[in-house]
Amino acid sequence: MQREDYPRPDAVRPRIRILDGEWLLSADPETAPYTCAAPESAVKVRVPFAPGTRLSGAENVVAARELRYYRVFALTPFECAGSVILNFNNIDRSYEIYLNGNPVGAGTGAFVSSHFDVTALCKVGENFLSVFARPAKDGVFRGIWGNVWLEFAARSYFAFVRTTIVYTDKNLYVQGNLAGETEGLKIKTEIAFRGKQIASYDYKASSNFTLCAPLKRDVEPWQIGAPALYDVRLTLYNSKGGVCDTLYTYAAFREVRLYENKLYVNGRKTFLRAINDGCVYHGAGNTAPSSAIIAQDYATAITLGFNAVQFDDVYPSPKHLYILDKLGLAARVALVLSRDDRPTERDAASSAEENVKLITRDYGHPSILFWLPYIDFNGNPQLQAMSVENYGKLDATRIIPPTSGGKIYLNGLYEFRCDGTDTEALKAMLYIRTNGGVYGEKEEARMLRADGALLPSAALRKLPAYVGSLTLGRIVRNDYLSERDFIDGYAAAYDAVAASGAVGFTYSYLVDCGKGGILDEERNFLLSREGLRKFIAVNKRKAFAES
């Protein structure tokens, strides 16, 4: 398989078994969890696609209170001789997992990856796996909608690994922990660049480790449009030289910061032209049918003149992030609470665990420049402070703006949304810099009296700005006037953002999911050939002027 076809392209083991494909599905909540047989009412479903989608094969299944999945798989004596690790990429939203009638684990969160050492529960021959999924309070319910797979290793193996390259000292650091006994074990770290090995180091293994691998040569940074990825192979050896585990990952030299109201990536001033990806796939919901369609979408974005992708409505999978890394597209990733327009402190606390897992898992992806904590249109200074401070401590290598719209209580980045086609309102917002709208002096004075923690316009004008969404209306296919208005509006909005000195903007959507877009759900262009030519010319002309 190509790296992008693995469920976790940033943590590849050579020995895996994909458990996607045909499962049995039941909406019967009375089935006992410890049984080792599916109920007679169960229907066939194709994982990893959510029930109700065409590719799931279970279009008529209505997710009510609970979905119960069942799958039988066989293991050989060789596979059972070492460790067996069961992995899930996405289960929505509260779930319990059983193997051969025994509890494996439970959790919450629609986007985190979960892995369980099921060695003690496995047996040679047939094994019976069952997963019970329940919805969250918001009613979003997709059941299993990510890859399911097994990984095989020896009794001692890499339980967690994270790679970091420090831009200033040209060292690669590997942090992680090992499962099983570590006495007498060694870790070999091999680093390659463009197919050629450039460094190799041996270390004594320990349960928790941090390894430093100096590269001793000039390094090439990961730049937007010019990606440079360093391949890393980690091998765990026993005292006799036998291989216990092998893990393939990668790393990149990338530094991002705001300086004098400008965005710099590796010291290069950068203007982001981002496009929103709602991760909507025809007949498949939010699950990409293949890595090829993800790569096609992002290659289209590059062709159109965009250099970044934003995720608002859904968190990207590891495959999405790897392809962004590989193609050299920047990413702005909204953390999970951003789906709720009115988050409470309890909502923030319940999502914090999932966000910590996501940031920890995806820390090594150089494409991610921004973590977007949440959208707080209501205004809550405690939530803003908690998100920015907590996630900033967890990951100091990225920009974490205090808000993605609405009221601003913290200095950092002035980020707002412009939902409409009124370029004059956009210009006013960029110039005046207000909390959630275009206000006069009297209106703002009243707001500040009512909420003294708000930042006034005078303070906001000193912040670097980013327009988090330009919604310019929907393109109507074969409508020349609508198309011309759209392109003219896009050019005018681009001019306004660039002239303001902002660090970038996000156009609404690449694929039209009811909110505007350039492609329909089947990936057909909504713009005519001439319209595409004009649209691309606008982006190229602006990009050339910025350079």
C-alpha positions in Angstrom: 0.0 0.0 0.0 1.0 3.6 -0.5 1.5 5.5 2.8 -1.7 7.6 2.2 -3.7 4.4 2.0 -2.9 3.4 5.6 -5.4 4.4 8.3 -2.6 6.3 10.1 -0.1 7.4 7.4 2.0 9.0 10.2 2.3 5.8 12.2 2.6 2.9 9.9 3.3 -0.7 11.0 4.2 -3.3 8.4 1.9 -6.0 9.9 -1.7 -4.8 9.8 -5.1 -6.3 9.0 -7.9 -3.9 7.8 -11.3 -4.8 9.3 -13.3 -2.5 7.0 -15.8 -4.1 4.7 -19.0 -6.1 5.5 -20.2 -6.0 9.1 -23.6 -6.7 10.6 -25.6 -3.9 12.1 -28.6 -3.8 14.5 -30.6 -0.9 16.0 -32.0 -3.3 18.6 -31.0 -1.9 22.1 -32.0 -5.1 23.8 -29.1 -7.2 22.6 -26.8 -8.2 25.5 -23.2 -6.9 25.0 -21.6 -10.2 26.1 -23.3 -12.4 23.5 -21.1 -13.7 20.7 -23.7 -13.7 17.9 -25.5 -11.0 16.0 -29.3 -10.8 16.4 -31.5 -12.2 13.5 -32.7 -8.6 12.9 -29.1 -7.4 12.0 -28.5 -6.2 8.5 -25.3 -5.9 6.4 -23.4 -2.6 6.6 -20.2 -1.6 4.9 -17.7 0.0 7.3 -16.3 2.7 7.4 -19.3 4.4 5.9 -22.0 5.8 8.2 -25.5 4.1 8.1 -27.9 6.1 5.9 -25.2 6.7 3.2 -25.3 4.9 -0.1 -21.9 3.3 0.2 -22.7 1.9 3.6 -25.3 -0.4 2.0 -27.6 0.4 4.9 -29.4 3.4 3.6 -32.6 2.6 5.3 -31.2 2.2 8.8 -32.3 5.1 11.0 -29.9 5.9 13.9 -32.1 6.4 17.0 -30.7 5.6 20.4 -28.0 3.1 19.6 -26.3 1.2 16.8 -24.7 -2.2 17.4 -22.0 -3.5 15.0 -20.8 -7.1 14.7 -17.8 -8.6 12.9 -16.1 -12.0 12.9 -12.4 -12.2 12.0 -9.9 -15.1 12.2 -6.4 -15.1 13.7 -3.5 -17.5 13.0 -1.3 -18.9 15.7 1.5 -16.7 14.5 -0.6 -13.5 14.8 -1.7 -14.5 18.4 1.9 -15.2 19.4 2.7 -11.6 20.0 0.6 -8.5 20.7 -2.6 -7.7 18.9 -3.7 -4.0 18.8 -7.2 -3.1 17.8 -7.6 0.4 16.3 -10.5 2.7 15.4 -10.3 6.1 13.7 -13.9 7.4 14.2 -16.8 6.2 16.3 -19.6 8.7 16.9 -20.1 9.5 19.8 -20.3 7.4 23.0 -19.1 3.8 22.4 -18.4 0.5 24.1 -16.3 -2.3 22.5 -16.4 -6.0 23.3 -14.3 -8.9 22.0 -15.4 -12.5 22.4 -18.0 -11.2 24.9 -15.4 -9.4 27.0 -15.2 -5.7 27.5 -12.3 -4.1 25.6 -12.9 -0.4 26.4 -15.2 2.6 26.1 -15.0 6.2 25.3 -16.5 9.3 23.8 -15.6 11.6 20.9 -16.3 11.4 17.2 -12.9 12.2 15.8 -10.2 10.7 18.1 -8.3 7.5 17.2 -8.7 4.7 19.8 -6.4 1.8 20.2 -6.6 -1.2 22.6 -4.2 -4.0 23.3 -6.5 -7.0 23.0 -3.9 -9.7 23.1 -5.3 -11.4 26.2 -8.8 -11.5 24.7 -7.9 -12.9 21.3 -7.8 -16.6 20.3 -6.6 -18.7 17.4 -9.4 -19.0 14.9 -12.6 -17.0 14.9 -13.0 -13.9 17.1 -16.3 -12.0 17.6 -16.1 -8.2 17.8 -19.0 -6.0 18.7 -19.2 -2.2 19.0 -22.1 -0.3 20.6 -22.4 3.4 19.6 -24.7 6.0 21.0 -25.4 9.6 19.9 -24.4 12.8 21.6 -26.9 15.4 22.8 -26.6 17.4 19.6 -28.1 14.5 17.6 -25.1 14.1 15.3 -24.8 10.3 14.9 -22.7 8.5 12.4 -21.9 5.2 14.2 -18.6 3.8 12.9 -17.4 6.1 10.1 -13.6 5.6 10.1 -11.2 2.7 9.5 -11.0 -0.3 11.8 -7.9 -2.3 11.8 -5.6 -4.7 13.7 -1.8 -4.2 14.2 0.6 -7.0 15.1 3.9 -6.7 17.1 5.9 -8.6 19.6 5.1 -8.6 23.3 7.0 -5.3 23.6 6.1 -2.6 21.1 5.8 1.2 20.5 2.6 2.3 22.3 3.0 5.9 21.4 5.4 8.0 19.3 5.7 11.7 18.5 8.4 13.2 16.3 9.4 16.9 16.6 12.1 18.7 14.6 13.4 21.9 16.2 13.9 24.5 13.4 16.7 26.4 15.2 19.0 23.6 16.3 18.4 21.1 13.4 17.7 18.2 15.7 15.0 15.6 15.4 13.4 14.5 18.7 11.4 11.3 19.1 9.2 11.1 22.2 7.1 8.1 23.1 6.5 5.1 25.4 6.8 1.4 25.1 4.4 -1.4 26.1 5.7 -4.6 27.7 9.1 -5.3 29.1 12.0 -3.0 28.2 15.0 -4.7 29.8 17.8 -5.2 27.2 15.8 -3.6 24.4 17.3 -1.1 22.0 15.7 1.5 19.7 17.2 2.2 16.3 16.2 5.6 14.7 16.9 5.9 11.0 16.2 9.2 9.1 15.9 9.5 5.3 15.3 12.4 3.0 14.0 11.8 -0.6 14.8 8.2 -0.4 18.4 8.5 0.9 19.3 7.7 4.5 21.0 10.7 6.2 21.3 9.6 9.8 21.1 6.5 12.1 21.3 6.3 15.9 20.9 3.5 18.5 19.5 4.1 22.0 18.9 2.1 25.1 15.1 1.6 25.4 13.0 2.7 28.3 9.3 2.8 29.1 9.1 6.5 28.5 11.7 7.9 26.1 12.9 11.1 24.5 15.5 10.6 21.8 17.6 13.3 20.1 18.8 12.7 16.5 21.1 15.5 15.2 21.1 15.7 11.4 24.6 17.2 11.1 23.8 18.7 7.7 21.9 21.5 6.1 18.2 20.9 6.3 15.4 21.7 4.0 12.3 23.3 5.6 8.7 22.4 4.9 7.3 25.4 3.0 3.8 26.1 1.6 4.0 24.9 -2.0 7.4 23.3 -1.4 7.0 20.5 1.1 10.0 18.7 2.5 9.3 15.6 4.6 11.9 13.5 6.5 11.0 9.8 6.7 11.7 8.2 10.1 11.9 4.5 10.8 11.9 3.3 14.4 12.9 -0.3 15.2 12.7 -1.9 18.5 15.2 -4.8 19.0 15.5 -7.4 21.7 18.8 -8.4 23.3 19.5 -11.0 20.6 18.9 -8.6 17.8 15.4 -9.8 16.9 12.9 -7.2 15.8 10.1 -6.6 18.3 8.3 -3.8 16.4 8.8 -1.4 13.5 7.1 1.9 13.1 7.3 4.3 10.2 6.6 8.0 10.6 7.9 11.3 9.3 8.7 14.8 10.4 9.4 18.3 9.0 11.2 21.5 9.7 8.5 24.1 10.0 8.1 27.3 12.2 5.1 29.6 12.2 4.7 32.9 14.0 3.1 36.3 13.9 5.4 39.2 13.8 4.5 42.9 13.3 1.0 41.9 12.3 2.3 39.5 9.5 2.3 35.7 9.3 5.7 34.1 8.7 6.3 30.5 7.9 10.0 29.6 8.3 10.8 33.3 8.2 9.0 33.9 4.9 6.1 36.3 4.9 3.0 34.4 3.9 -0.6 35.4 2.9 -3.1 32.5 3.3 -5.6 31.9 0.6 -7.6 29.1 2.2 -10.7 27.2 1.1 -13.0 25.4 3.4 -13.3 21.6 3.2 -16.5 20.2 4.7 -15.3 16.6 3.9 -18.5 15.8 2.1 -18.4 12.9 -0.3 -21.2 11.8 -2.7 -22.9 8.8 -1.2 -20.4 8.5 1.6 -21.2 11.3 4.1 -18.0 12.6 5.8 -15.9 9.5 5.0 -13.7 9.7 2.0 -14.2 6.6 -0.3 -10.4 6.6 -1.0 -7.3 8.6 -0.4 -7.3 9.4 -4.2 -10.4 11.6 -3.9 -8.8 13.5 -1.0 -5.7 14.1 -3.1 -7.8 15.1 -6.1 -9.7 17.7 -4.1 -6.5 19.3 -2.8 -4.8 19.2 -6.2 -7.9 21.0 -7.4 -7.5 23.6 -4.6 -3.9 24.2 -5.6 -4.9 24.5 -9.3 -7.5 27.1 -8.4 -4.8 29.2 -6.6 -5.4 28.4 -3.0 -2.5 27.6 -0.6 -4.4 26.5 2.5 -7.4 24.4 3.6 -9.7 25.2 6.5 -11.7 22.6 8.4 -14.8 24.0 10.3 -17.6 21.5 10.3 -15.6 18.3 10.6 -12.2 17.3 11.9 -9.8 16.0 9.2 -8.7 12.4 9.3 -5.0 11.4 9.5 -5.2 10.7 5.7 -6.4 14.2 5.0 -3.6 15.7 7.0 -0.9 13.5 5.5 -2.0 14.5 2.0 -1.9 18.2 3.0 1.7 17.6 4.4 2.7 15.9 1.1 1.2 18.5 -1.2 2.5 21.5 0.8 -0.9 23.0 1.7 -1.3 24.8 5.0 -4.2 23.8 7.3 -6.4 25.7 9.7 -8.1 23.1 11.9 -11.1 23.8 14.2 -11.2 21.7 17.4 -14.3 19.9 18.2 -16.2 22.4 20.4 -16.4 24.7 17.3 -19.4 22.8 16.2 -21.5 24.3 19.0 -22.4 28.0 18.5 -23.3 28.4 22.2 -20.7 26.4 24.2 -21.0 26.4 28.0 -18.2 25.8 30.5 -19.4 22.2 30.8 -19.3 21.7 27.0 -15.7 23.0 27.0 -14.7 20.7 29.8 -16.3 17.6 28.1 -14.6 18.4 24.8 -11.2 19.2 26.4 -10.2 15.5 26.6 -11.0 14.9 23.0 -9.1 18.0 21.9 -6.1 17.0 23.9 -6.1 13.6 22.2 -6.4 15.2 18.8 -3.6 17.7 19.3 -1.4 15.0 20.7 -2.1 12.7 17.8 -1.7 15.3 15.1 1.2 17.4 16.6 3.6 16.1 14.0 1.7 17.3 10.9 3.6 20.4 9.5 0.6 21.5 7.4 -1.3 22.5 10.5 -0.6 26.2 11.2 -3.7 27.1 13.3 -5.7 25.4 15.9 -9.1 27.1 16.1 -10.5 26.4 19.6 -14.2 27.3 19.1 -16.7 29.8 17.8 -18.1 31.9 20.7 -20.7 34.2 19.3 -22.3 34.5 22.7 -19.2 35.9 24.4 -17.5 34.1 27.3 -14.1 35.4 28.4 -13.6 32.4 30.7 -14.0 30.0 27.8 -11.7 32.0 25.6 -9.0 32.2 28.2 -9.3 28.5 29.1 -9.1 27.3 25.5 -6.2 29.5 24.4 -4.1 29.0 27.5 -4.7 25.2 27.8 -4.1 24.4 24.1 -1.3 26.8 23.9 0.6 25.0 26.6 -0.1 21.7 24.9 1.2 23.0 21.5 3.3 26.1 21.4 4.4 25.6 17.8 1.1 26.8 16.3 -1.1 29.9 16.3 -4.3 29.6 18.5 -6.5 32.6 17.9 -8.7 33.6 20.9 -11.9 33.3 18.8 -13.2 32.3 15.4 -15.9 35.0 15.3 -17.9 37.1 17.7 -16.6 38.8 20.8 -12.9 39.1 21.5 -11.4 39.3 25.0 -7.8 38.3 24.4 -5.0 39.8 22.3 -3.5 37.7 19.6 -5.3 37.6 16.2 -8.3 39.5 15.1 -10.4 36.8 13.3 -13.9 37.3 12.1 -16.4 36.0 9.5 -18.0 38.0 6.7 -21.2 36.1 5.8 -22.5 38.0 2.8 -21.4 39.7 -0.4 -21.2 43.2 0.9 -17.6 44.3 0.2 -18.2 47.6 1.9 -19.2 45.9 5.1 -16.0 43.8 4.8 -13.9 46.9 4.4 -15.5 48.5 7.4 -15.0 45.5 9.6 -11.3 45.3 8.5 -10.8 49.0 9.2 -12.9 49.5 12.3 -12.2 46.1 13.9 -15.2 45.6 16.2 -16.5 42.8 18.3 -18.9 40.8 16.1 -20.3 43.5 13.8 -19.9 47.0 12.3 -20.7 49.4 15.1 -20.6 53.2 15.5 -18.8 54.8 18.5 -22.0 55.1 20.6 -22.9 51.4 20.0 -19.4 50.3 20.9 -19.4 52.4 24.0 -22.6 50.8 25.2 -21.1 47.3 24.6 -18.0 48.2 26.6 -20.0 49.5 29.5 -22.1 46.3 29.5 -19.0 44.0 29.2 -15.8 45.7 30.4 -13.7 42.6 29.5 -14.2 43.2 25.8 -11.3 44.6 23.7 -12.2 48.0 22.2 -11.7 48.8 18.6 -8.6 50.8 19.4 -6.9 47.6 20.7 -8.3 45.4 18.0 -6.9 47.6 15.3 -3.4 46.8 16.5 -3.9 43.1 16.0 -3.1 41.1 12.9 -6.4 40.2 11.1 -7.7 37.1 9.4 -11.1 36.7 7.6 -12.3 33.3 8.6 -15.0 32.9 6.0 -15.9 34.8 2.9 -19.3 33.7 1.8 -19.9 35.2 -1.6 -23.1 33.5 -2.7 -23.6 30.3 -4.6 -22.6 29.7 -8.2 -25.4 28.6 -10.4 -24.2 26.4 -13.3 -24.8 27.8 -16.8 -25.7 31.2 -15.4 -23.3 33.6 -16.9 -24.5 36.7 -15.0 -24.3 34.8 -11.6 -20.9 33.5 -12.5 -19.6 36.9 -13.5 -21.0 38.5 -10.3 -19.3 35.8 -8.2 -15.9 36.3 -9.7 -16.1 40.1 -9.5 -17.2 39.8 -5.9 -14.4 37.4 -5.1 -11.8 39.8 -6.7 -13.2 42.8 -4.8 -13.2 40.9 -1.5 -9.7 39.7 -2.1 -8.6 43.3 -2.8 -10.2 44.5 0.4 -8.5 41.8 2.6 -5.1 42.3 0.9 -5.3 46.1 1.1 -6.1 46.0 4.8 -2.8 44.2 5.7 -4.6 41.1 6.9 -2.7 37.8 7.0 -5.2 35.9 4.9 -8.8 34.7 4.3 -10.9 31.6 3.8 -13.3 31.2 1.0 -16.5 29.4 2.0 -16.2 25.8 0.5 -14.4 23.9 -2.2 -17.4 21.4 -2.5 -20.8 22.9 -2.3 -22.6 21.5 0.7 -25.5 24.0 0.7 -23.3 27.0 1.6 -21.6 27.8 -1.7 -18.7 26.1 -3.4 -16.8 25.7 -6.7 -17.4 22.0 -7.1 -20.7 20.0 -6.7 -20.8 16.9 -4.6 -19.8 14.7 -7.5 -16.7 16.9 -8.1 -18.0 18.6 -11.2 -17.0 22.3 -11.6 -19.8 24.7 -11.1 -17.9 27.4 -13.0 -17.7 27.3 -16.8 -14.3 26.8 -18.4 -14.0 30.5 -19.1 -15.2 31.3 -15.5 -12.5 28.9 -14.1 -9.9 30.7 -16.2 -10.9 34.1 -14.8 -11.1 32.8 -11.2 -7.6 31.2 -11.4 -6.3 34.4 -13.0 -7.5 36.5 -10.0 -5.7 34.3 -7.5 -2.5 34.1 -9.6 -2.4 37.8 -10.1 -2.9 38.5 -6.5 -0.4 35.9 -5.4 2.2 37.4 -7.8 1.6 40.9 -6.4 2.0 39.6 -2.8 5.3 37.9 -3.6 
